[in-house]
């Protein structure tokens, strides 16, 4: 959350969101209490509704040094010890979009969350067996700790699977019938 609202990222996030979400008239950081439901930024829309954005800000864009690391860290479990599903496959999140922003290169990626969640829910076990995974230990204020886990999936593969699932491909079986 702190990185997603870091001082150096604010102007870039606002510019990206206002420029690339049709009808957006304002963008502002969400209250920290919204983070657990998947909202780092709120977009005020011309139609009077508000859109939720989960922002993944990264200081370093590893793909600038090595194109094979052009991947997205997608969370499989938010609490490994209790098998709590990660944000990427949690369909209870109120998130409308996920924005990745790499500060050092200025590169960014904006993805509709429901589509990402649908694809990841279907593919996460397959991707976990194919790609690098990592666990991160988090220590709570009370001294207890837990681990979250993510899998690093190539960005282009994520888009390919989104298109495959939501792109309206014609079914050969239905045409033949």
C-alpha positions as CSV (number, residue, x, y, z in Angstrom):
1,X,0.0,0.0,0.0
2,X,2.8,2.5,0.9
3,X,4.5,1.9,-2.4
4,X,1.2,2.3,-4.3
5,X,0.8,5.7,-2.9
6,X,4.4,6.8,-2.7
7,X,5.1,10.4,-3.4
8,X,7.2,9.8,-6.5
9,X,4.4,7.6,-8.0
10,X,1.3,9.8,-7.4
11,X,1.5,12.0,-10.5
12,X,2.2,9.1,-12.8
13,X,-0.6,7.1,-11.4
14,X,-3.1,10.0,-11.7
15,X,-2.0,10.7,-15.3
16,X,-2.2,7.1,-16.4
17,X,-5.6,6.5,-14.9
18,X,-7.2,9.8,-16.1
19,X,-5.7,9.3,-19.6
20,X,-6.6,5.7,-20.0
21,X,-9.9,5.1,-18.3
22,X,-12.7,6.6,-20.5
23,X,-14.9,8.9,-18.5
24,X,-12.5,9.3,-15.6
25,X,-12.7,12.9,-14.2
26,X,-10.7,12.5,-11.0
27,X,-8.3,10.1,-9.4
28,X,-7.3,10.1,-5.7
29,X,-5.7,7.7,-3.2
30,X,-8.1,5.5,-1.3
31,X,-8.2,5.4,2.5
32,X,-5.9,2.7,3.9
33,X,-9.0,0.8,5.2
34,X,-9.9,0.2,1.5
35,X,-6.7,-1.8,0.8
36,X,-8.1,-5.1,2.2
37,X,-10.9,-5.0,-0.4
38,X,-8.4,-4.3,-3.2
39,X,-8.6,-0.5,-3.6
40,X,-5.5,1.7,-3.6
41,X,-7.0,4.4,-5.8
42,X,-10.5,5.6,-6.6
43,X,-11.5,6.9,-10.0
44,X,-14.4,9.3,-10.1
45,X,-16.3,8.6,-13.3
46,X,-18.3,11.1,-15.4
47,X,-21.3,8.8,-15.0
48,X,-21.3,9.3,-11.3
49,X,-19.8,6.0,-10.3
50,X,-16.5,5.2,-8.6
51,X,-14.0,2.6,-10.0
52,X,-11.5,0.8,-7.8
53,X,-7.9,0.4,-8.8
54,X,-5.4,-1.9,-7.1
55,X,-2.0,-0.4,-7.8
56,X,1.2,-2.4,-7.9
57,X,4.1,0.1,-8.0
58,X,7.6,-1.4,-8.4
59,X,10.8,0.7,-8.0
60,X,12.7,-1.4,-10.5
61,X,11.6,-2.8,-13.9
62,X,13.7,-6.0,-14.2
63,X,12.6,-6.4,-17.8
64,X,14.7,-3.4,-18.8
65,X,17.8,-5.5,-18.0
66,X,16.5,-8.8,-19.2
67,X,13.4,-9.2,-21.4
68,X,12.8,-12.7,-20.1
69,X,11.7,-11.1,-16.8
70,X,8.8,-9.2,-18.4
71,X,6.4,-10.9,-16.0
72,X,3.7,-10.1,-13.4
73,X,3.8,-11.2,-9.8
74,X,0.4,-12.8,-9.4
75,X,-0.5,-13.8,-5.8
76,X,-1.6,-17.5,-5.4
77,X,-2.0,-17.3,-1.6
78,X,-2.1,-14.3,0.7
79,X,-1.6,-16.5,3.7
80,X,0.1,-19.8,2.7
81,X,-0.2,-21.3,6.2
82,X,-4.0,-21.0,6.1
83,X,-4.6,-21.6,2.3
84,X,-6.1,-18.1,2.0
85,X,-6.5,-17.3,-1.7
86,X,-4.3,-14.5,-3.1
87,X,-5.7,-11.3,-4.4
88,X,-5.3,-12.4,-8.0
89,X,-7.8,-15.1,-7.7
90,X,-10.1,-13.6,-5.0
91,X,-13.4,-12.8,-6.8
92,X,-14.7,-11.0,-3.7
93,X,-12.3,-8.1,-4.3
94,X,-14.0,-4.9,-5.2
95,X,-11.3,-4.1,-7.7
96,X,-12.2,-2.9,-11.2
97,X,-8.6,-2.5,-12.6
98,X,-5.1,-3.4,-11.6
99,X,-2.3,-1.0,-12.5
100,X,1.3,-2.0,-12.5
101,X,3.8,0.9,-12.7
102,X,7.5,0.5,-12.9
103,X,9.0,3.7,-11.6
104,X,12.5,3.5,-13.1
105,X,11.3,3.0,-16.7
106,X,7.9,4.6,-16.4
107,X,6.4,1.5,-18.0
108,X,2.9,0.6,-16.9
109,X,0.1,-2.0,-17.5
110,X,-3.6,-1.6,-16.8
111,X,-5.7,-4.7,-16.7
112,X,-9.4,-5.2,-16.0
113,X,-9.4,-7.1,-12.7
114,X,-12.5,-9.4,-13.4
115,X,-10.8,-10.7,-16.5
116,X,-7.5,-11.2,-14.8
117,X,-9.2,-13.0,-11.9
118,X,-11.1,-15.2,-14.3
119,X,-8.0,-16.3,-16.2
120,X,-5.8,-16.6,-13.1
121,X,-8.4,-18.7,-11.3
122,X,-8.4,-21.1,-14.3
123,X,-4.6,-21.2,-14.9
124,X,-2.9,-20.5,-11.6
125,X,-2.0,-24.2,-10.8
126,X,-0.7,-24.7,-14.3
127,X,1.3,-21.5,-14.2
128,X,2.7,-22.4,-10.8
129,X,4.1,-25.6,-12.2
130,X,5.7,-23.8,-15.2
131,X,7.0,-20.5,-13.8
132,X,9.1,-19.2,-10.9
133,X,7.3,-18.8,-7.6
134,X,8.4,-17.0,-4.5
135,X,7.2,-16.6,-0.9
136,X,7.4,-13.5,1.1
137,X,7.4,-13.4,4.9
138,X,5.4,-10.7,6.7
139,X,5.8,-10.0,10.4
140,X,2.7,-8.5,12.1
141,X,2.8,-5.9,14.9
142,X,2.3,-8.7,17.4
143,X,5.4,-10.5,16.3
144,X,3.6,-13.3,14.5
145,X,4.4,-13.9,10.9
146,X,2.8,-15.4,7.8
147,X,3.9,-16.1,4.2
148,X,2.3,-14.9,0.9
149,X,3.1,-16.6,-2.4
150,X,3.2,-15.4,-6.0
151,X,4.0,-16.8,-9.3
152,X,5.8,-14.8,-12.0
153,X,3.8,-15.1,-15.2
154,X,5.0,-13.6,-18.5
155,X,3.0,-10.4,-19.2
156,X,2.2,-11.4,-22.8
157,X,0.9,-14.8,-21.7
158,X,-1.5,-13.2,-19.3
159,X,-2.9,-11.0,-22.2
160,X,-3.0,-14.0,-24.5
161,X,-5.1,-15.9,-22.0
162,X,-7.4,-12.9,-21.4
163,X,-8.0,-12.7,-25.1
164,X,-8.5,-16.4,-25.4
165,X,-11.1,-16.5,-22.7
166,X,-12.8,-13.2,-23.4
167,X,-12.0,-12.4,-27.0
168,X,-15.1,-14.0,-28.6
169,X,-13.3,-16.7,-30.6
170,X,-15.6,-18.7,-32.9
171,X,-16.0,-22.3,-31.9
172,X,-15.2,-24.7,-34.7
173,X,-17.6,-27.3,-33.2
174,X,-20.5,-24.8,-33.3
175,X,-19.8,-23.7,-36.9
176,X,-19.7,-27.4,-38.0
177,X,-23.1,-28.1,-36.4
